[in-house]
């Protein structure tokens, strides 16, 4: 028989642990990220949200505080489409938090119909869906290592959508297809998660694939809205469902790996078969960032 006293004690311990947990979330002003932020606030975590829109940041902060009573919610305004802004955001986080217990890399969703470059010369989807996550994690390594149980969580496929890509065409200069970028971004993040787990043993790295979620991005056109509100509901998920998964995974304790809807563990078949690409991708990424630094110094 279950001991009620033990259950109550476990509940108090969980609440205490969450109250002490510093969680940084990108892409938390809308969709499943917003749902996750509210749930984590409800659980008592200290939240620092990152978004490029100050008004949306103010709104989600107010909603979290009003709906949950948790006053430990704040934000950093930063446009993660440039390395410069990612690094500035990281510097501000370091000033405000002595440690980061969970970093949730959720911002993204940019798959334009035509190849688009940022002001720094990076292809937009590559920058938002992969490079910004790489840079932010690297910049916050000291804060993560200061945690007793550090976790980096990436929302990007979870071992589900990865497709082969050309390591010599990371910027998609030769081959850019809007829908092809989904599989490419998933592959990049699978390799990144796998490589980070190998390199940084003291930190947990997990990759979450929420499935097809009914967000403003996926329902951006009239036809898409009609589809998702009708037959599409049979095999898609709501932001509330995906956000609940995100919040649960962000609390820690699930271990390295790849997770799908309802936190079912997925085998990263593509990433495991192509594990040899991980070190090469890491090296190419560092070369790209070194080139950017050298260019800025001229």
C-alpha positions in Angstrom: 0.0 0.0 0.0 1.2 3.5 -0.8 2.3 5.6 2.1 0.5 9.0 2.0 3.2 10.5 4.2 5.9 9.5 1.7 3.9 10.9 -1.2 3.4 14.2 0.6 7.1 14.4 1.3 8.0 13.6 -2.3 5.7 16.4 -3.4 7.3 18.9 -1.1 10.8 17.8 -2.3 9.8 18.2 -5.9 8.4 21.7 -5.2 11.5 22.7 -3.3 13.8 21.4 -6.2 11.8 23.3 -8.8 11.7 26.5 -6.7 15.5 26.4 -6.7 15.8 25.6 -10.4 16.9 28.4 -12.9 15.4 27.7 -16.3 16.2 29.7 -19.4 13.8 29.3 -22.4 14.0 30.6 -25.9 10.8 31.0 -28.0 8.5 31.2 -24.9 6.2 34.0 -26.0 3.9 31.9 -28.2 2.7 28.3 -28.9 4.0 25.4 -27.0 6.9 27.4 -25.5 4.4 29.7 -23.9 2.5 26.8 -22.5 5.7 25.3 -21.1 6.8 28.6 -19.5 3.5 28.9 -17.7 3.6 25.3 -16.5 7.1 25.7 -15.2 6.2 28.9 -13.5 3.3 27.1 -11.9 5.7 24.5 -10.6 7.8 27.2 -9.0 10.8 27.5 -11.2 12.8 30.7 -11.7 12.3 31.6 -15.3 14.3 33.8 -17.7 12.7 34.0 -21.1 14.4 35.1 -24.4 12.5 36.7 -27.2 13.1 39.5 -29.7 9.7 41.2 -29.0 9.7 43.2 -25.8 5.9 43.6 -25.7 5.4 39.8 -26.0 8.0 39.3 -23.2 6.1 41.7 -21.0 2.9 40.0 -21.8 4.0 36.4 -21.0 5.8 37.6 -17.9 2.6 39.2 -16.6 0.5 36.2 -17.5 2.9 33.8 -15.7 2.9 36.0 -12.6 -0.9 36.6 -12.6 -1.9 33.0 -13.3 0.6 31.2 -11.1 1.6 33.6 -8.4 5.3 33.0 -9.2 7.1 36.3 -9.1 10.4 34.8 -10.3 9.8 35.3 -14.0 11.8 37.7 -16.2 13.1 38.1 -19.7 16.0 39.1 -22.0 15.2 40.8 -25.3 17.3 39.4 -28.1 17.0 38.5 -31.8 18.5 35.1 -32.1 18.9 35.4 -35.9 22.4 36.9 -35.3 25.4 35.4 -33.5 26.1 38.8 -32.1 22.7 39.0 -30.4 22.9 35.4 -29.1 26.2 36.2 -27.5 24.9 39.5 -26.0 21.9 37.6 -24.6 24.2 35.0 -23.1 26.3 37.8 -21.5 23.2 39.3 -19.9 22.1 35.9 -18.6 25.5 35.4 -17.0 25.2 38.8 -15.3 21.8 37.8 -13.9 22.1 34.1 -13.0 25.1 32.5 -11.2 24.0 29.2 -12.7 21.6 27.7 -15.3 20.0 24.5 -14.3 18.0 24.0 -17.5 18.5 25.6 -20.9 15.6 25.1 -23.3 16.5 25.8 -27.0 13.0 26.2 -28.5 13.1 29.3 -30.7 13.0 28.6 -34.4 10.3 28.0 -37.0 11.9 30.0 -39.9 11.7 28.0 -43.1 11.2 30.6 -45.9 10.1 29.6 -49.4 13.3 31.2 -50.7 16.8 31.0 -49.3 17.3 34.0 -47.0 20.5 35.3 -45.4 20.9 37.1 -42.2 22.9 40.3 -41.9 25.9 38.2 -40.9 25.6 36.1 -44.0 24.1 32.9 -42.5 21.2 31.1 -44.1 18.2 32.0 -41.8 16.9 28.6 -41.0 20.4 27.3 -40.3 21.1 30.2 -38.0 17.8 30.0 -36.0 17.3 26.2 -36.0 20.9 25.2 -35.4 23.7 27.8 -35.0 21.9 29.9 -32.4 21.5 26.8 -30.2 25.1 25.8 -30.6 26.3 29.3 -29.7 24.0 29.8 -26.8 24.9 26.5 -25.2 28.6 27.1 -25.6 28.4 30.6 -24.1 26.5 29.3 -21.1 28.7 26.3 -20.3 30.1 27.8 -17.1 26.7 28.6 -15.8 25.5 25.1 -16.7 28.5 23.5 -15.0 27.7 25.5 -11.8 24.4 23.5 -11.5 24.2 20.3 -9.6 22.0 18.7 -12.3 22.4 20.7 -15.5 20.2 20.0 -18.5 20.2 21.3 -22.1 16.9 20.5 -23.9 16.6 21.1 -27.7 13.2 21.1 -29.4 14.0 19.7 -32.9 12.7 16.4 -34.1 13.6 14.1 -31.3 15.0 11.4 -33.6 12.1 11.6 -36.0 12.5 13.8 -39.0 16.2 13.8 -39.8 17.3 13.5 -43.5 20.6 13.3 -45.2 22.4 16.5 -46.0 25.6 17.7 -47.6 28.2 18.6 -45.0 29.8 20.8 -47.7 26.6 22.8 -48.1 25.6 23.7 -44.6 24.3 27.1 -45.8 22.1 25.4 -48.5 23.7 27.6 -51.2 23.4 24.8 -53.8 20.3 23.0 -52.6 17.6 25.0 -50.8 14.0 23.6 -50.4 11.6 24.9 -47.8 10.3 21.5 -46.7 13.7 19.9 -47.1 15.0 22.3 -44.5 12.9 20.6 -41.8 14.7 17.3 -42.2 18.1 19.0 -42.5 17.5 21.0 -39.3 16.4 17.9 -37.5 19.6 16.1 -38.6 21.8 19.0 -37.5 20.2 19.1 -34.1 20.4 15.3 -33.7 24.1 15.3 -34.4 24.5 18.3 -32.1 22.7 16.6 -29.2 24.7 13.4 -29.7 28.0 15.3 -30.0 27.4 17.5 -27.0 26.5 14.5 -24.8 29.9 12.9 -25.8 31.9 16.1 -25.2 30.3 17.4 -22.0 29.7 14.4 -19.7 28.6 16.3 -16.7 25.6 17.8 -18.5 22.4 16.0 -19.6 21.5 16.7 -23.3 18.0 15.7 -24.6 16.3 16.3 -27.9 12.5 16.6 -28.0 10.3 16.1 -31.1 6.7 17.3 -30.3 5.2 15.9 -33.5 3.1 18.1 -35.8 1.7 20.9 -33.5 -1.1 23.2 -34.3 0.7 26.5 -33.9 0.5 29.9 -35.7 3.5 28.9 -37.8 2.0 25.6 -39.1 -1.4 27.2 -39.6 -0.1 30.3 -41.3 -2.2 30.0 -44.5 -6.0 29.7 -44.9 -5.8 26.2 -46.4 -3.5 25.0 -43.6 -5.8 26.4 -41.0 -8.8 24.6 -42.5 -6.8 21.4 -42.7 -5.5 21.5 -39.1 -9.0 22.4 -37.8 -10.6 19.5 -39.6 -9.1 16.1 -40.5 -5.6 17.3 -39.4 -6.8 17.2 -35.7 -6.8 13.4 -35.9 -3.0 13.2 -36.1 -1.7 16.6 -34.8 -1.2 17.9 -31.3 -2.2 21.0 -29.5 0.3 23.5 -28.1 -1.0 22.5 -24.7 -0.1 18.9 -25.2 3.4 19.6 -26.5 4.0 22.3 -23.9 3.1 19.9 -21.1 5.7 17.5 -22.5 8.3 20.3 -22.7 7.7 21.4 -19.1 8.0 17.8 -17.8 11.2 17.2 -19.7 12.7 20.5 -18.6 12.4 19.6 -14.9 15.2 17.1 -15.4 15.7 13.5 -14.4 14.9 11.9 -17.7 18.5 11.4 -18.9 20.4 11.9 -22.2 18.4 10.9 -25.2 15.7 11.6 -27.8 12.1 12.0 -26.9 8.8 12.2 -28.8 5.2 13.0 -27.9 4.2 12.0 -24.4 8.0 11.7 -23.7 8.3 8.3 -25.4 11.9 7.6 -25.9 12.9 7.5 -29.6 16.0 5.9 -31.2 17.9 8.5 -33.3 18.3 6.0 -36.1 19.7 8.5 -38.6 22.1 10.2 -36.1 23.4 6.8 -34.9 24.0 5.7 -38.4 25.8 9.0 -39.2 27.6 9.5 -35.9 30.8 10.0 -37.7 29.5 13.3 -39.1 29.3 14.7 -35.6 32.9 15.7 -35.1 33.1 17.0 -38.7 30.0 19.1 -38.2 31.4 20.5 -34.9 34.6 21.5 -36.7 32.8 23.2 -39.6 30.6 25.1 -37.1 33.7 26.4 -35.3 35.2 27.4 -38.7 32.1 29.4 -39.6 32.1 31.2 -36.2 35.8 31.9 -36.5 35.3 33.4 -39.9 32.6 35.6 -38.5 34.9 36.8 -35.7 37.7 37.4 -38.1 35.4 39.4 -40.4 34.1 41.5 -37.5 37.7 42.3 -36.5 38.6 43.8 -39.8 
